[in-house]
Amino acid sequence: MVKNRGYELYLKHHTDCYFHSTDEEIFFWINCNLLVSSFNKFFEAIKEDISINNNLSFIKSK
């Protein structure tokens, strides 16, 4: 996964958590206390955001 600076800032802003990615793997440093339900919503938001970003990248590459 390519490092996505905008995505790092998004996670910092919305969850007080830090996201860092490299080409080989993804690391999450979660510096906040999240309830299980909030944690699930957090990952749902990530999946949706990745989907949106992928769609935008696809449109831009045309």
N, CA, C and O atoms as a Tripos MOL2 file, in Angstrom:
@<TRIPOS>MOLECULE
protein
  248   247    62     0     0
PROTEIN
NO_CHARGES

@<TRIPOS>ATOM
      1 N           0.8490   -1.1920    0.0000 N.3       1 MET1
      2 CA          0.0000    0.0000    0.0000 C.3       1 MET1
      3 C           0.8870    1.2450    0.0000 C.2       1 MET1
      4 O           1.8230    1.3550    0.7920 O.2       1 MET1
      5 N           0.5890    2.1410   -0.8640 N.am      2 VAL2
      6 CA          1.3490    3.3840   -0.9460 C.3       2 VAL2
      7 C           0.9470    4.2870    0.2220 C.2       2 VAL2
      8 O          -0.2250    4.3750    0.5870 O.2       2 VAL2
      9 N           1.9370    4.9470    0.7880 N.am      3 LYS3
     10 CA          1.6590    5.8530    1.9090 C.3       3 LYS3
     11 C           0.7060    6.9560    1.4510 C.2       3 LYS3
     12 O           0.9200    7.5930    0.4190 O.2       3 LYS3
     13 N          -0.3240    7.1620    2.2200 N.am      4 ASN4
     14 CA         -1.3390    8.1490    1.8590 C.3       4 ASN4
     15 C          -1.3970    9.2120    2.9520 C.2       4 ASN4
     16 O          -2.0120    9.0060    3.9990 O.2       4 ASN4
     17 N          -0.7560   10.3420    2.6990 N.am      5 ARG5
     18 CA         -0.6560   11.4110    3.6900 C.3       5 ARG5
     19 C          -2.0330   11.9540    4.0880 C.2       5 ARG5
     20 O          -2.2880   12.2190    5.2630 O.2       5 ARG5
     21 N          -2.9010   12.1130    3.1110 N.am      6 GLY6
     22 CA         -4.2350   12.6090    3.3920 C.3       6 GLY6
     23 C          -4.9930   11.6730    4.3230 C.2       6 GLY6
     24 O          -5.7480   12.1130    5.1910 O.2       6 GLY6
     25 N          -4.7780   10.3790    4.1280 N.am      7 TYR7
     26 CA         -5.4600    9.3890    4.9590 C.3       7 TYR7
     27 C          -4.9380    9.4150    6.3930 C.2       7 TYR7
     28 O          -5.7060    9.2640    7.3430 O.2       7 TYR7
     29 N          -3.6280    9.6070    6.5430 N.am      8 GLU8
     30 CA         -3.0400    9.7590    7.8840 C.3       8 GLU8
     31 C          -3.6950   10.9280    8.6130 C.2       8 GLU8
     32 O          -4.0900   10.8050    9.7730 O.2       8 GLU8
     33 N          -3.8060   12.0540    7.9300 N.am      9 LEU9
     34 CA         -4.3860   13.2480    8.5350 C.3       9 LEU9
     35 C          -5.8550   13.0330    8.8740 C.2       9 LEU9
     36 O          -6.3440   13.5040    9.9010 O.2       9 LEU9
     37 N          -6.5490   12.3140    7.9980 N.am     10 TYR10
     38 CA         -7.9610   11.9970    8.2430 C.3      10 TYR10
     39 C          -8.1170   11.2220    9.5470 C.2      10 TYR10
     40 O          -8.9670   11.5460   10.3760 O.2      10 TYR10
     41 N          -7.2870   10.1940    9.7170 N.am     11 LEU11
     42 CA         -7.4000    9.3700   10.9230 C.3      11 LEU11
     43 C          -6.9870   10.1380   12.1670 C.2      11 LEU11
     44 O          -7.6050    9.9900   13.2210 O.2      11 LEU11
     45 N          -5.9500   10.9560   12.0540 N.am     12 LYS12
     46 CA         -5.5300   11.7750   13.1960 C.3      12 LYS12
     47 C          -6.6680   12.7020   13.6140 C.2      12 LYS12
     48 O          -6.9530   12.8640   14.8000 O.2      12 LYS12
     49 N          -7.3020   13.2960   12.6310 N.am     13 HIS13
     50 CA         -8.3540   14.2800   12.9020 C.3      13 HIS13
     51 C          -9.5970   13.6260   13.5030 C.2      13 HIS13
     52 O         -10.1810   14.1440   14.4550 O.2      13 HIS13
     53 N          -9.9940   12.4920   12.9440 N.am     14 HIS14
     54 CA        -11.2780   11.9060   13.3270 C.3      14 HIS14
     55 C         -11.2170   10.9530   14.5170 C.2      14 HIS14
     56 O         -12.2370   10.7210   15.1670 O.2      14 HIS14
     57 N         -10.0520   10.4000   14.8120 N.am     15 THR15
     58 CA        -10.0170    9.3700   15.8520 C.3      15 THR15
     59 C          -8.9030    9.5720   16.8690 C.2      15 THR15
     60 O          -8.7850    8.7890   17.8110 O.2      15 THR15
     61 N          -8.0850   10.6020   16.7010 N.am     16 ASP16
     62 CA         -6.9010   10.7690   17.5470 C.3      16 ASP16
     63 C          -6.0050    9.5390   17.4930 C.2      16 ASP16
     64 O          -5.2570    9.2520   18.4270 O.2      16 ASP16
     65 N          -6.0980    8.8280   16.3890 N.am     17 CYS17
     66 CA         -5.2540    7.6550   16.2030 C.3      17 CYS17
     67 C          -4.2680    7.9720   15.0730 C.2      17 CYS17
     68 O          -4.5340    8.8120   14.2130 O.2      17 CYS17
     69 N          -3.1500    7.2950   15.0950 N.am     18 TYR18
     70 CA         -2.1400    7.5420   14.0730 C.3      18 TYR18
     71 C          -2.0700    6.3660   13.1090 C.2      18 TYR18
     72 O          -1.9930    5.2110   13.5300 O.2      18 TYR18
     73 N          -2.0960    6.6610   11.8360 N.am     19 PHE19
     74 CA         -2.0190    5.6380   10.8000 C.3      19 PHE19
     75 C          -0.7270    5.8160   10.0080 C.2      19 PHE19
     76 O          -0.3750    6.9260    9.6070 O.2      19 PHE19
     77 N          -0.0310    4.7090    9.7930 N.am     20 HIS20
     78 CA          1.1990    4.7670    9.0070 C.3      20 HIS20
     79 C           1.2480    3.5280    8.1340 C.2      20 HIS20
     80 O           1.0130    2.4230    8.6240 O.2      20 HIS20
     81 N           1.5440    3.6830    6.8720 N.am     21 SER21
     82 CA          1.6180    2.5160    6.0040 C.3      21 SER21
     83 C           2.9230    2.4970    5.2210 C.2      21 SER21
     84 O           3.5050    3.5360    4.9080 O.2      21 SER21
     85 N           3.3620    1.2830    4.9170 N.am     22 THR22
     86 CA          4.5310    1.0960    4.0600 C.3      22 THR22
     87 C           4.0990    0.1970    2.9100 C.2      22 THR22
     88 O           2.9590   -0.2650    2.8760 O.2      22 THR22
     89 N           4.9930   -0.0500    1.9790 N.am     23 ASP23
     90 CA          4.6630   -0.9230    0.8620 C.3      23 ASP23
     91 C           4.3860   -2.3530    1.3320 C.2      23 ASP23
     92 O           3.5920   -3.0610    0.7120 O.2      23 ASP23
     93 N           5.0340   -2.7860    2.4250 N.am     24 GLU24
     94 CA          4.9240   -4.1750    2.8640 C.3      24 GLU24
     95 C           3.7510   -4.4180    3.8040 C.2      24 GLU24
     96 O           3.1040   -5.4630    3.7420 O.2      24 GLU24
     97 N           3.4800   -3.4540    4.6710 N.am     25 GLU25
     98 CA          2.4710   -3.7150    5.6850 C.3      25 GLU25
     99 C           1.8710   -2.4270    6.2110 C.2      25 GLU25
    100 O           2.3650   -1.3340    5.9350 O.2      25 GLU25
    101 N           0.8110   -2.5700    6.9640 N.am     26 ILE26
    102 CA          0.1330   -1.4150    7.5370 C.3      26 ILE26
    103 C           0.2690   -1.5030    9.0500 C.2      26 ILE26
    104 O           0.0630   -2.5650    9.6380 O.2      26 ILE26
    105 N           0.6190   -0.3730    9.6850 N.am     27 PHE27
    106 CA          0.6930   -0.3150   11.1350 C.3      27 PHE27
    107 C          -0.3580    0.6420   11.6580 C.2      27 PHE27
    108 O          -0.5640    1.7240   11.1080 O.2      27 PHE27
    109 N          -1.0100    0.2360   12.7110 N.am     28 PHE28
    110 CA         -1.9380    1.1360   13.3940 C.3      28 PHE28
    111 C          -1.4170    1.4030   14.7990 C.2      28 PHE28
    112 O          -1.1170    0.4720   15.5460 O.2      28 PHE28
    113 N          -1.3130    2.6720   15.1510 N.am     29 TRP29
    114 CA         -1.0470    3.0290   16.5360 C.3      29 TRP29
    115 C          -2.3170    3.6950   17.0320 C.2      29 TRP29
    116 O          -2.6580    4.7990   16.6090 O.2      29 TRP29
    117 N          -3.0000    3.0300   17.9140 N.am     30 ILE30
    118 CA         -4.2540    3.5980   18.3990 C.3      30 ILE30
    119 C          -3.9890    4.2050   19.7670 C.2      30 ILE30
    120 O          -3.7220    3.4990   20.7400 O.2      30 ILE30
    121 N          -4.0680    5.5270   19.8210 N.am     31 ASN31
    122 CA         -3.7170    6.2660   21.0270 C.3      31 ASN31
    123 C          -4.9490    6.7090   21.7930 C.2      31 ASN31
    124 O          -4.8700    7.5700   22.6690 O.2      31 ASN31
    125 N          -6.0930    6.1160   21.4580 N.am     32 CYS32
    126 CA         -7.3270    6.4970   22.1170 C.3      32 CYS32
    127 C          -8.0650    5.2390   22.5320 C.2      32 CYS32
    128 O          -7.8030    4.1630   21.9960 O.2      32 CYS32
    129 N          -8.9670    5.3560   23.4610 N.am     33 ASN33
    130 CA         -9.7760    4.2210   23.9110 C.3      33 ASN33
    131 C         -11.0390    4.1760   23.0820 C.2      33 ASN33
    132 O         -11.8360    5.1140   23.0830 O.2      33 ASN33
    133 N         -11.2130    3.0600   22.3650 N.am     34 LEU34
    134 CA        -12.3990    2.9110   21.5110 C.3      34 LEU34
    135 C         -13.2260    1.7330   22.0050 C.2      34 LEU34
    136 O         -12.6900    0.6550   22.2610 O.2      34 LEU34
    137 N         -14.5330    1.9390   22.1370 N.am     35 LEU35
    138 CA        -15.4270    0.8230   22.4470 C.3      35 LEU35
    139 C         -15.4930   -0.0860   21.2270 C.2      35 LEU35
    140 O         -15.1950    0.3330   20.1090 O.2      35 LEU35
    141 N         -15.8880   -1.3320   21.4580 N.am     36 VAL36
    142 CA        -15.9460   -2.2950   20.3560 C.3      36 VAL36
    143 C         -16.8290   -1.7750   19.2290 C.2      36 VAL36
    144 O         -16.4660   -1.8990   18.0600 O.2      36 VAL36
    145 N         -17.9710   -1.2000   19.5530 N.am     37 SER37
    146 CA        -18.8750   -0.6970   18.5140 C.3      37 SER37
    147 C         -18.2320    0.4560   17.7410 C.2      37 SER37
    148 O         -18.3670    0.5470   16.5210 O.2      37 SER37
    149 N         -17.5360    1.3310   18.4600 N.am     38 SER38
    150 CA        -16.8490    2.4450   17.8070 C.3      38 SER38
    151 C         -15.7230    1.9280   16.9200 C.2      38 SER38
    152 O         -15.4790    2.4470   15.8310 O.2      38 SER38
    153 N         -15.0460    0.8990   17.4100 N.am     39 PHE39
    154 CA        -13.9370    0.3160   16.6570 C.3      39 PHE39
    155 C         -14.4450   -0.2690   15.3460 C.2      39 PHE39
    156 O         -13.8200   -0.1020   14.2990 O.2      39 PHE39
    157 N         -15.5830   -0.9570   15.4110 N.am     40 ASN40
    158 CA        -16.1830   -1.5150   14.1920 C.3      40 ASN40
    159 C         -16.5640   -0.4120   13.2160 C.2      40 ASN40
    160 O         -16.3380   -0.5450   12.0130 O.2      40 ASN40
    161 N         -17.1360    0.6650   13.7150 N.am     41 LYS41
    162 CA        -17.5050    1.7970   12.8640 C.3      41 LYS41
    163 C         -16.2600    2.4220   12.2420 C.2      41 LYS41
    164 O         -16.2720    2.8310   11.0810 O.2      41 LYS41
    165 N         -15.1930    2.4890   13.0230 N.am     42 PHE42
    166 CA        -13.9100    3.0210   12.5680 C.3      42 PHE42
    167 C         -13.4150    2.2520   11.3430 C.2      42 PHE42
    168 O         -12.9960    2.8500   10.3520 O.2      42 PHE42
    169 N         -13.4670    0.9090   11.4210 N.am     43 PHE43
    170 CA        -13.0030    0.1050   10.2910 C.3      43 PHE43
    171 C         -13.9630    0.1450    9.1130 C.2      43 PHE43
    172 O         -13.5330    0.0610    7.9630 O.2      43 PHE43
    173 N         -15.2560    0.2720    9.3840 N.am     44 GLU44
    174 CA        -16.2210    0.4470    8.2910 C.3      44 GLU44
    175 C         -15.9110    1.7450    7.5350 C.2      44 GLU44
    176 O         -15.9570    1.7860    6.3060 O.2      44 GLU44
    177 N         -15.5970    2.7990    8.2880 N.am     45 ALA45
    178 CA        -15.2620    4.0890    7.6700 C.3      45 ALA45
    179 C         -14.0010    3.9680    6.8270 C.2      45 ALA45
    180 O         -13.9130    4.5560    5.7490 O.2      45 ALA45
    181 N         -13.0200    3.2040    7.3160 N.am     46 ILE46
    182 CA        -11.7840    2.9900    6.5490 C.3      46 ILE46
    183 C         -12.1100    2.2890    5.2310 C.2      46 ILE46
    184 O         -11.6410    2.7040    4.1710 O.2      46 ILE46
    185 N         -12.9080    1.2340    5.2980 N.am     47 LYS47
    186 CA        -13.2490    0.4980    4.0740 C.3      47 LYS47
    187 C         -13.9630    1.3980    3.0740 C.2      47 LYS47
    188 O         -13.6710    1.3670    1.8780 O.2      47 LYS47
    189 N         -14.9040    2.2010    3.5730 N.am     48 GLU48
    190 CA        -15.6360    3.1110    2.6910 C.3      48 GLU48
    191 C         -14.7030    4.1590    2.0930 C.2      48 GLU48
    192 O         -14.7910    4.4760    0.9070 O.2      48 GLU48
    193 N         -13.8080    4.6940    2.9240 N.am     49 ASP49
    194 CA        -12.8970    5.7350    2.4640 C.3      49 ASP49
    195 C         -11.9180    5.1960    1.4300 C.2      49 ASP49
    196 O         -11.6080    5.8780    0.4530 O.2      49 ASP49
    197 N         -11.4310    3.9770    1.6390 N.am     50 ILE50
    198 CA        -10.5200    3.3590    0.6700 C.3      50 ILE50
    199 C         -11.2570    3.1490   -0.6530 C.2      50 ILE50
    200 O         -10.6980    3.3790   -1.7250 O.2      50 ILE50
    201 N         -12.5050    2.7150   -0.5710 N.am     51 SER51
    202 CA        -13.3130    2.5070   -1.7730 C.3      51 SER51
    203 C         -13.4970    3.8100   -2.5340 C.2      51 SER51
    204 O         -13.3540    3.8470   -3.7560 O.2      51 SER51
    205 N         -13.8140    4.8820   -1.8110 N.am     52 ILE52
    206 CA        -13.9940    6.1940   -2.4440 C.3      52 ILE52
    207 C         -12.6880    6.6580   -3.0760 C.2      52 ILE52
    208 O         -12.6810    7.1300   -4.2130 O.2      52 ILE52
    209 N         -11.5760    6.5270   -2.3430 N.am     53 ASN53
    210 CA        -10.2770    6.9500   -2.8680 C.3      53 ASN53
    211 C          -9.8950    6.1600   -4.1120 C.2      53 ASN53
    212 O          -9.3630    6.7190   -5.0710 O.2      53 ASN53
    213 N         -10.1670    4.8540   -4.0940 N.am     54 ASN54
    214 CA         -9.8540    4.0200   -5.2540 C.3      54 ASN54
    215 C         -10.6760    4.4470   -6.4650 C.2      54 ASN54
    216 O         -10.1700    4.4830   -7.5870 O.2      54 ASN54
    217 N         -11.9370    4.7660   -6.2310 N.am     55 ASN55
    218 CA        -12.8010    5.2110   -7.3330 C.3      55 ASN55
    219 C         -12.3210    6.5430   -7.9000 C.2      55 ASN55
    220 O         -12.3140    6.7390   -9.1150 O.2      55 ASN55
    221 N         -11.9230    7.4520   -7.0220 N.am     56 LEU56
    222 CA        -11.4260    8.7520   -7.4790 C.3      56 LEU56
    223 C         -10.1310    8.5880   -8.2630 C.2      56 LEU56
    224 O          -9.9290    9.2350   -9.2900 O.2      56 LEU56
    225 N          -9.2490    7.7070   -7.7650 N.am     57 SER57
    226 CA         -7.9860    7.4580   -8.4670 C.3      57 SER57
    227 C          -8.2590    6.8790   -9.8560 C.2      57 SER57
    228 O          -7.5930    7.2280  -10.8300 O.2      57 SER57
    229 N          -9.2340    6.0010   -9.9270 N.am     58 PHE58
    230 CA         -9.5850    5.3770  -11.1990 C.3      58 PHE58
    231 C         -10.1110    6.4250  -12.1760 C.2      58 PHE58
    232 O          -9.7620    6.4190  -13.3560 O.2      58 PHE58
    233 N         -10.9500    7.3190  -11.6730 N.am     59 ILE59
    234 CA        -11.5090    8.3770  -12.5340 C.3      59 ILE59
    235 C         -10.3980    9.3120  -13.0190 C.2      59 ILE59
    236 O         -10.3470    9.6750  -14.1950 O.2      59 ILE59
    237 N          -9.5090    9.6950  -12.0970 N.am     60 LYS60
    238 CA         -8.4280   10.6200  -12.4490 C.3      60 LYS60
    239 C          -7.4630   10.0090  -13.4610 C.2      60 LYS60
    240 O          -6.8780   10.7210  -14.2780 O.2      60 LYS60
    241 N          -7.2980    8.6680  -13.4030 N.am     61 SER61
    242 CA         -6.3230    8.0260  -14.2860 C.3      61 SER61
    243 C          -6.8490    7.8720  -15.7110 C.2      61 SER61
    244 O          -6.0810    7.5650  -16.6230 O.2      61 SER61
    245 N          -8.1430    8.0820  -15.9100 N.am     62 LYS62
    246 CA         -8.7120    7.9440  -17.2690 C.3      62 LYS62
    247 C          -8.3160    9.1170  -18.1460 C.2      62 LYS62
    248 O          -8.7000    9.1720  -19.3140 O.2      62 LYS62
@<TRIPOS>BOND
     1     1     2 1
     2     2     3 1
     3     3     4 2
     4     3     5 am
     5     5     6 1
     6     6     7 1
     7     7     8 2
     8     7     9 am
     9     9    10 1
    10    10    11 1
    11    11    12 2
    12    11    13 am
    13    13    14 1
    14    14    15 1
    15    15    16 2
    16    15    17 am
    17    17    18 1
    18    18    19 1
    19    19    20 2
    20    19    21 am
    21    21    22 1
    22    22    23 1
    23    23    24 2
    24    23    25 am
    25    25    26 1
    26    26    27 1
    27    27    28 2
    28    27    29 am
    29    29    30 1
    30    30    31 1
    31    31    32 2
    32    31    33 am
    33    33    34 1
    34    34    35 1
    35    35    36 2
    36    35    37 am
    37    37    38 1
    38    38    39 1
    39    39    40 2
    40    39    41 am
    41    41    42 1
    42    42    43 1
    43    43    44 2
    44    43    45 am
    45    45    46 1
    46    46    47 1
    47    47    48 2
    48    47    49 am
    49    49    50 1
    50    50    51 1
    51    51    52 2
    52    51    53 am
    53    53    54 1
    54    54    55 1
    55    55    56 2
    56    55    57 am
    57    57    58 1
    58    58    59 1
    59    59    60 2
    60    59    61 am
    61    61    62 1
    62    62    63 1
    63    63    64 2
    64    63    65 am
    65    65    66 1
    66    66    67 1
    67    67    68 2
    68    67    69 am
    69    69    70 1
    70    70    71 1
    71    71    72 2
    72    71    73 am
    73    73    74 1
    74    74    75 1
    75    75    76 2
    76    75    77 am
    77    77    78 1
    78    78    79 1
    79    79    80 2
    80    79    81 am
    81    81    82 1
    82    82    83 1
    83    83    84 2
    84    83    85 am
    85    85    86 1
    86    86    87 1
    87    87    88 2
    88    87    89 am
    89    89    90 1
    90    90    91 1
    91    91    92 2
    92    91    93 am
    93    93    94 1
    94    94    95 1
    95    95    96 2
    96    95    97 am
    97    97    98 1
    98    98    99 1
    99    99   100 2
   100    99   101 am
   101   101   102 1
   102   102   103 1
   103   103   104 2
   104   103   105 am
   105   105   106 1
   106   106   107 1
   107   107   108 2
   108   107   109 am
   109   109   110 1
   110   110   111 1
   111   111   112 2
   112   111   113 am
   113   113   114 1
   114   114   115 1
   115   115   116 2
   116   115   117 am
   117   117   118 1
   118   118   119 1
   119   119   120 2
   120   119   121 am
   121   121   122 1
   122   122   123 1
   123   123   124 2
   124   123   125 am
   125   125   126 1
   126   126   127 1
   127   127   128 2
   128   127   129 am
   129   129   130 1
   130   130   131 1
   131   131   132 2
   132   131   133 am
   133   133   134 1
   134   134   135 1
   135   135   136 2
   136   135   137 am
   137   137   138 1
   138   138   139 1
   139   139   140 2
   140   139   141 am
   141   141   142 1
   142   142   143 1
   143   143   144 2
   144   143   145 am
   145   145   146 1
   146   146   147 1
   147   147   148 2
   148   147   149 am
   149   149   150 1
   150   150   151 1
   151   151   152 2
   152   151   153 am
   153   153   154 1
   154   154   155 1
   155   155   156 2
   156   155   157 am
   157   157   158 1
   158   158   159 1
   159   159   160 2
   160   159   161 am
   161   161   162 1
   162   162   163 1
   163   163   164 2
   164   163   165 am
   165   165   166 1
   166   166   167 1
   167   167   168 2
   168   167   169 am
   169   169   170 1
   170   170   171 1
   171   171   172 2
   172   171   173 am
   173   173   174 1
   174   174   175 1
   175   175   176 2
   176   175   177 am
   177   177   178 1
   178   178   179 1
   179   179   180 2
   180   179   181 am
   181   181   182 1
   182   182   183 1
   183   183   184 2
   184   183   185 am
   185   185   186 1
   186   186   187 1
   187   187   188 2
   188   187   189 am
   189   189   190 1
   190   190   191 1
   191   191   192 2
   192   191   193 am
   193   193   194 1
   194   194   195 1
   195   195   196 2
   196   195   197 am
   197   197   198 1
   198   198   199 1
   199   199   200 2
   200   199   201 am
   201   201   202 1
   202   202   203 1
   203   203   204 2
   204   203   205 am
   205   205   206 1
   206   206   207 1
   207   207   208 2
   208   207   209 am
   209   209   210 1
   210   210   211 1
   211   211   212 2
   212   211   213 am
   213   213   214 1
   214   214   215 1
   215   215   216 2
   216   215   217 am
   217   217   218 1
   218   218   219 1
   219   219   220 2
   220   219   221 am
   221   221   222 1
   222   222   223 1
   223   223   224 2
   224   223   225 am
   225   225   226 1
   226   226   227 1
   227   227   228 2
   228   227   229 am
   229   229   230 1
   230   230   231 1
   231   231   232 2
   232   231   233 am
   233   233   234 1
   234   234   235 1
   235   235   236 2
   236   235   237 am
   237   237   238 1
   238   238   239 1
   239   239   240 2
   240   239   241 am
   241   241   242 1
   242   242   243 1
   243   243   244 2
   244   243   245 am
   245   245   246 1
   246   246   247 1
   247   247   248 2
@<TRIPOS>SUBSTRUCTURE
     1 MET1         2 RESIDUE 1 A MET
     2 VAL2         6 RESIDUE 1 A VAL
     3 LYS3        10 RESIDUE 1 A LYS
     4 ASN4        14 RESIDUE 1 A ASN
     5 ARG5        18 RESIDUE 1 A ARG
     6 GLY6        22 RESIDUE 1 A GLY
     7 TYR7        26 RESIDUE 1 A TYR
     8 GLU8        30 RESIDUE 1 A GLU
     9 LEU9        34 RESIDUE 1 A LEU
    10 TYR10       38 RESIDUE 1 A TYR
    11 LEU11       42 RESIDUE 1 A LEU
    12 LYS12       46 RESIDUE 1 A LYS
    13 HIS13       50 RESIDUE 1 A HIS
    14 HIS14       54 RESIDUE 1 A HIS
    15 THR15       58 RESIDUE 1 A THR
    16 ASP16       62 RESIDUE 1 A ASP
    17 CYS17       66 RESIDUE 1 A CYS
    18 TYR18       70 RESIDUE 1 A TYR
    19 PHE19       74 RESIDUE 1 A PHE
    20 HIS20       78 RESIDUE 1 A HIS
    21 SER21       82 RESIDUE 1 A SER
    22 THR22       86 RESIDUE 1 A THR
    23 ASP23       90 RESIDUE 1 A ASP
    24 GLU24       94 RESIDUE 1 A GLU
    25 GLU25       98 RESIDUE 1 A GLU
    26 ILE26      102 RESIDUE 1 A ILE
    27 PHE27      106 RESIDUE 1 A PHE
    28 PHE28      110 RESIDUE 1 A PHE
    29 TRP29      114 RESIDUE 1 A TRP
    30 ILE30      118 RESIDUE 1 A ILE
    31 ASN31      122 RESIDUE 1 A ASN
    32 CYS32      126 RESIDUE 1 A CYS
    33 ASN33      130 RESIDUE 1 A ASN
    34 LEU34      134 RESIDUE 1 A LEU
    35 LEU35      138 RESIDUE 1 A LEU
    36 VAL36      142 RESIDUE 1 A VAL
    37 SER37      146 RESIDUE 1 A SER
    38 SER38      150 RESIDUE 1 A SER
    39 PHE39      154 RESIDUE 1 A PHE
    40 ASN40      158 RESIDUE 1 A ASN
    41 LYS41      162 RESIDUE 1 A LYS
    42 PHE42      166 RESIDUE 1 A PHE
    43 PHE43      170 RESIDUE 1 A PHE
    44 GLU44      174 RESIDUE 1 A GLU
    45 ALA45      178 RESIDUE 1 A ALA
    46 ILE46      182 RESIDUE 1 A ILE
    47 LYS47      186 RESIDUE 1 A LYS
    48 GLU48      190 RESIDUE 1 A GLU
    49 ASP49      194 RESIDUE 1 A ASP
    50 ILE50      198 RESIDUE 1 A ILE
    51 SER51      202 RESIDUE 1 A SER
    52 ILE52      206 RESIDUE 1 A ILE
    53 ASN53      210 RESIDUE 1 A ASN
    54 ASN54      214 RESIDUE 1 A ASN
    55 ASN55      218 RESIDUE 1 A ASN
    56 LEU56      222 RESIDUE 1 A LEU
    57 SER57      226 RESIDUE 1 A SER
    58 PHE58      230 RESIDUE 1 A PHE
    59 ILE59      234 RESIDUE 1 A ILE
    60 LYS60      238 RESIDUE 1 A LYS
    61 SER61      242 RESIDUE 1 A SER
    62 LYS62      246 RESIDUE 1 A LYS
